[in-house]
């Protein structure tokens, strides 16, 4: 398995993953992903399988001393194998290296597998954002010191 920085050529595979990870009302558009990949204060990491196909993606941002984990998607066929965790750990290393002191994220509280992974990585609950997602679902805000 190889982790690399996403490139514009990866956009179609990233969009295919997006469709497996989020409901239509919560999906990022092609333009949103293209902007993430091209933005100088963002890091988009992808994980490839043995055949070179992208099986996971994660996006991170940086603002002053804080980083945000914006998105993690793992293809359903390879979930629970540590692929998402490996991307988050790599993003945490990047954030620390560029001066972030903490990382924040929002996750649906009913996404128990994701909450479990984030907790194992050291994230702690901070608060709840009501009606955060376009579908009206709440978000659990979590943070970890880097």
Backbone as numpy.savetxt, mean C-alpha at the origin, in Angstrom:
# Nx Ny Nz CAx CAy CAz Cx Cy Cz
11.38 -14.18 -5.96 10.55 -12.99 -5.96 11.43 -11.75 -5.96
11.05 -10.80 -6.76 11.81 -9.57 -6.90 10.92 -8.38 -6.55
11.42 -7.48 -5.72 10.75 -6.22 -5.42 11.47 -5.13 -6.21
10.71 -4.31 -6.90 11.30 -3.21 -7.66 10.39 -1.99 -7.60
10.93 -0.87 -8.02 10.14 0.34 -8.13 9.28 0.24 -9.38
8.01 0.61 -9.25 7.10 0.54 -10.40 7.51 1.54 -11.47
7.27 1.15 -12.71 7.55 2.01 -13.87 6.25 2.21 -14.65
6.24 3.18 -15.51 5.05 3.45 -16.33 4.60 2.20 -17.07
5.54 1.36 -17.50 5.20 0.14 -18.23 4.43 -0.86 -17.38
4.46 -0.69 -16.06 3.78 -1.61 -15.15 2.31 -1.25 -14.94
1.88 -0.14 -15.47 0.56 0.41 -15.15 -0.58 -0.57 -15.43
-0.58 -1.26 -16.55 -1.67 -2.19 -16.85 -1.75 -3.31 -15.82
-0.61 -3.86 -15.42 -0.62 -4.92 -14.41 -1.06 -4.39 -13.05
-0.65 -3.18 -12.72 -1.07 -2.57 -11.45 -2.58 -2.37 -11.45
-3.13 -1.90 -12.56 -4.59 -1.71 -12.65 -5.34 -3.03 -12.55
-4.78 -4.09 -13.11 -5.41 -5.40 -12.98 -5.43 -5.83 -11.52
-4.36 -5.56 -10.79 -4.34 -5.87 -9.35 -5.36 -5.02 -8.61
-5.45 -3.75 -8.96 -6.42 -2.84 -8.32 -7.83 -3.42 -8.38
-8.18 -4.00 -9.52 -9.51 -4.58 -9.69 -9.74 -5.79 -8.80
-8.66 -6.47 -8.39 -8.81 -7.64 -7.51 -8.84 -7.25 -6.04
-8.42 -6.02 -5.73 -8.26 -5.64 -4.34 -9.30 -4.70 -3.78
-10.03 -4.01 -4.66 -10.96 -3.00 -4.17 -12.27 -3.04 -4.93
-13.33 -2.66 -4.25 -14.64 -2.54 -4.88 -14.60 -1.39 -5.88
-15.47 -1.43 -6.89 -15.44 -0.38 -7.92 -15.44 1.05 -7.37
-16.20 1.34 -6.36 -16.27 2.69 -5.82 -15.03 3.12 -5.05
-14.13 2.19 -4.75 -12.92 2.50 -3.99 -11.64 2.38 -4.82
-11.77 2.03 -6.08 -10.59 1.82 -6.92 -9.97 3.14 -7.36
-8.64 3.14 -7.47 -7.93 4.26 -8.05 -8.01 4.14 -9.57
-8.04 5.28 -10.22 -8.10 5.33 -11.68 -6.71 5.14 -12.29
-6.69 4.95 -13.59 -5.43 4.87 -14.34 -4.62 6.14 -14.10
-5.29 7.29 -14.12 -4.60 8.56 -13.94 -4.00 8.66 -12.53
-4.74 8.18 -11.54 -4.23 8.22 -10.16 -2.97 7.37 -10.02
-3.02 6.16 -10.55 -1.84 5.29 -10.47 -0.66 5.86 -11.26
-0.94 6.41 -12.44 0.14 7.00 -13.24 0.79 8.14 -12.47
-0.02 8.94 -11.80 0.51 10.05 -11.00 1.35 9.53 -9.83
0.89 8.47 -9.18 1.66 7.88 -8.08 3.04 7.42 -8.56
3.04 6.74 -9.68 4.29 6.19 -10.21 5.27 7.30 -10.60
4.76 8.40 -11.12 5.61 9.50 -11.60 5.96 10.54 -10.55
5.26 10.56 -9.43 5.42 11.62 -8.43 6.77 11.49 -7.71
7.51 12.61 -7.58 8.84 12.54 -6.96 8.82 12.26 -5.45
7.70 12.50 -4.78 7.64 12.23 -3.34 6.80 11.00 -3.03
6.72 10.11 -3.98 6.00 8.84 -3.82 6.95 7.70 -4.13
6.67 6.57 -3.54 7.37 5.33 -3.87 6.30 4.29 -4.14
6.33 3.72 -5.32 5.43 2.62 -5.66 6.30 1.40 -5.90
6.09 0.39 -5.07 6.86 -0.85 -5.17 5.98 -1.95 -5.73
6.58 -2.81 -6.54 5.87 -3.98 -7.06 6.68 -5.22 -6.73
5.97 -6.31 -6.56 6.62 -7.60 -6.32 6.26 -8.52 -7.48
7.28 -9.11 -8.09 7.11 -9.99 -9.24 7.18 -11.45 -8.79
6.45 -12.30 -9.51 6.57 -13.73 -9.25 7.71 -14.31 -10.09
7.87 -15.60 -10.06 8.97 -16.26 -10.76 8.90 -16.09 -12.27
7.72 -15.74 -12.79 7.53 -15.55 -14.22 7.61 -14.08 -14.63
7.89 -13.21 -13.66 8.00 -11.79 -13.95 6.70 -11.02 -13.88
5.60 -11.69 -13.51 4.31 -11.01 -13.40 4.21 -10.29 -12.06
3.56 -9.14 -12.06 3.38 -8.38 -10.82 2.26 -9.02 -10.01
2.57 -9.43 -8.78 1.58 -10.08 -7.93 1.22 -9.24 -6.71
1.93 -8.12 -6.51 1.61 -7.24 -5.38 2.16 -5.85 -5.68
1.50 -4.85 -5.10 1.91 -3.45 -5.28 1.63 -2.70 -3.99
2.47 -1.72 -3.70 2.25 -0.84 -2.54 2.72 0.56 -2.90
1.99 1.55 -2.39 2.32 2.95 -2.67 2.50 3.69 -1.36
3.54 4.54 -1.32 3.90 5.30 -0.14 4.11 6.76 -0.52
3.82 7.66 0.42 4.10 9.08 0.20 4.94 9.61 1.35
5.51 10.77 1.13 6.34 11.40 2.15 5.96 12.86 2.26
5.79 13.34 3.49 5.53 14.75 3.76 6.24 15.09 5.07
7.28 15.88 4.94 8.10 16.28 6.10 8.62 15.04 6.81
8.26 14.86 8.09 8.80 13.74 8.86 7.85 12.55 8.94
6.82 12.55 8.10 5.85 11.45 8.12 5.68 10.85 6.74
5.48 9.57 6.73 5.20 8.83 5.51 3.82 8.22 5.64
3.15 8.07 4.53 1.85 7.40 4.50 1.93 6.17 3.62
1.41 5.07 4.12 1.19 3.89 3.31 -0.18 4.10 2.69
-0.20 4.31 1.38 -1.43 4.69 0.70 -2.22 3.51 0.16
-1.52 2.45 -0.22 -2.19 1.34 -0.88 -1.32 0.09 -0.82
-1.93 -1.03 -0.55 -1.27 -2.34 -0.68 -2.29 -3.27 -1.32
-1.86 -3.92 -2.38 -2.74 -4.89 -3.04 -1.91 -6.13 -3.34
-2.44 -7.29 -2.97 -1.81 -8.57 -3.26 -2.82 -9.40 -4.04
-2.38 -10.00 -5.13 -3.27 -10.83 -5.93 -3.88 -11.92 -5.05
-5.19 -12.17 -5.17 -5.85 -13.16 -4.32 -5.19 -14.54 -4.34
-4.60 -14.95 -5.45 -4.00 -16.28 -5.55 -2.74 -16.44 -4.71
-2.14 -15.32 -4.28 -0.89 -15.41 -3.52 -0.97 -14.69 -2.17
-2.17 -14.43 -1.70 -2.31 -13.80 -0.39 -1.87 -14.75 0.72
-1.51 -14.17 1.86 -1.07 -14.91 3.05 0.27 -15.59 2.85
1.09 -15.07 1.95 2.44 -15.60 1.75 3.51 -14.59 2.12
3.11 -13.45 2.68 4.07 -12.46 3.12 4.46 -11.44 2.06
3.82 -11.47 0.90 4.19 -10.54 -0.17 3.86 -9.10 0.20
2.69 -8.88 0.74 2.31 -7.53 1.16 3.22 -7.03 2.26
3.51 -7.89 3.23 4.40 -7.50 4.34 5.78 -7.11 3.83
6.27 -7.86 2.84 7.60 -7.54 2.32 7.62 -6.16 1.66
6.55 -5.80 0.98 6.47 -4.47 0.37 6.38 -3.38 1.44
5.58 -3.63 2.47 5.45 -2.63 3.54 6.79 -2.45 4.27
7.48 -3.54 4.56 8.80 -3.42 5.20 9.77 -2.63 4.33
9.78 -2.90 3.04 10.65 -2.15 2.13 10.27 -0.67 2.11
8.98 -0.39 2.12 8.52 1.00 2.17 8.90 1.68 3.47
8.85 0.95 4.57 9.26 1.51 5.86 10.75 1.85 5.85
11.55 0.99 5.25 12.99 1.26 5.14 13.24 2.50 4.30
12.53 2.63 3.18 12.65 3.82 2.33 12.28 5.07 3.10
11.13 5.02 3.79 10.65 6.19 4.52 11.66 6.64 5.58
12.20 5.69 6.30 13.21 6.02 7.32 14.45 6.62 6.67
14.87 6.06 5.56 16.08 6.53 4.87 15.93 7.95 4.34
14.70 8.36 4.00 14.49 9.71 3.47 14.02 10.68 4.55
14.08 10.26 5.82 13.85 11.18 6.91 12.52 11.11 7.65
11.68 10.17 7.29 10.41 10.03 8.01 10.66 9.43 9.39
9.90 9.89 10.35 10.00 9.37 11.71 8.87 8.41 12.04
7.81 8.48 11.25 6.67 7.58 11.47 5.96 7.33 10.16
5.18 6.27 10.14 4.36 5.95 8.98 2.92 5.78 9.44
2.02 6.35 8.67 0.58 6.26 8.95 -0.10 5.47 7.85
-1.27 4.93 8.16 -2.09 4.27 7.16 -3.54 4.31 7.59
-4.42 4.11 6.62 -5.84 3.92 6.89 -6.21 2.55 6.34
-7.02 1.82 7.09 -7.46 0.49 6.67 -8.89 0.29 7.14
-9.64 -0.44 6.35 -11.01 -0.75 6.79 -10.93 -1.65 8.02
-11.63 -1.29 9.08 -11.57 -2.11 10.30 -12.05 -3.55 10.09
-12.89 -3.77 9.09 -13.39 -5.11 8.82 -12.43 -5.93 7.94
-11.30 -5.34 7.56 -10.29 -6.07 6.80 -9.32 -6.70 7.80
-9.80 -7.73 8.48 -9.03 -8.37 9.56 -7.66 -8.87 9.12
-7.51 -9.49 7.94 -6.17 -9.93 7.55 -5.18 -8.76 7.45
-5.61 -7.64 6.88 -4.71 -6.48 6.75 -4.37 -5.90 8.11
-5.37 -5.75 8.98 -5.12 -5.21 10.32 -4.12 -6.10 11.06
-4.25 -7.41 10.91 -3.33 -8.35 11.55 -1.91 -8.16 11.04
-1.75 -8.03 9.73 -0.42 -7.82 9.14 0.18 -6.52 9.66
-0.59 -5.45 9.63 -0.07 -4.15 10.09 0.31 -4.19 11.57
-0.48 -4.88 12.37 -0.17 -5.01 13.79 1.14 -5.77 13.98
1.34 -6.85 13.22 2.59 -7.61 13.29 3.80 -6.77 12.89
3.57 -5.80 12.00 4.66 -4.92 11.56 4.89 -3.75 12.51
4.12 -3.70 13.61 4.33 -2.68 14.63 3.37 -1.51 14.61
2.44 -1.49 13.67 1.46 -0.41 13.62 0.49 -0.53 14.79
0.11 0.63 15.33 -0.84 0.68 16.45 -2.02 1.56 16.04
-3.24 1.21 16.50 -4.41 2.03 16.18 -4.30 3.42 16.81
-4.68 4.44 16.05 -4.70 5.81 16.56 -6.10 6.35 16.71
-6.91 6.16 15.67 -8.26 6.72 15.67 -9.07 6.07 14.56
-10.31 6.51 14.46 -11.20 6.06 13.39 -11.66 7.28 12.61
-11.61 7.19 11.30 -12.15 8.24 10.44 -13.49 7.76 9.91
-14.53 8.43 10.33 -15.89 8.05 9.94 -16.13 8.38 8.47
-16.83 7.48 7.77 -17.20 7.69 6.36 -16.00 8.06 5.49
-14.87 7.45 5.73 -13.63 7.79 5.03 -13.64 7.35 3.57
-14.12 6.15 3.32 -14.09 5.59 1.97 -15.30 6.05 1.17
-15.17 6.11 -0.16 -16.28 6.57 -1.00 -17.57 5.78 -0.80
-17.44 4.53 -0.35 -18.62 3.71 -0.11 -19.28 4.03 1.23
-18.66 4.93 2.02 -19.20 5.29 3.32 -18.59 4.51 4.47
-17.70 3.59 4.18 -17.07 2.79 5.23 -16.09 3.63 6.03
-15.95 3.28 7.30 -14.98 3.95 8.17 -13.57 3.45 7.88
-12.58 4.20 8.36 -11.17 3.78 8.26 -10.56 3.78 9.64
-9.80 2.76 9.95 -8.98 2.71 11.15 -7.65 3.34 10.79
-7.23 4.35 11.55 -5.94 4.99 11.33 -4.92 4.30 12.24
-3.81 3.87 11.64 -2.75 3.20 12.39 -1.43 3.90 12.12
-0.49 3.78 13.05 0.82 4.41 12.88 1.90 3.54 13.50
3.12 3.71 12.99 4.30 3.05 13.54 5.43 4.06 13.53
6.24 4.04 14.58 7.44 4.87 14.60 8.53 4.12 13.84
9.30 4.88 13.07 10.33 4.25 12.23 11.71 4.34 12.89
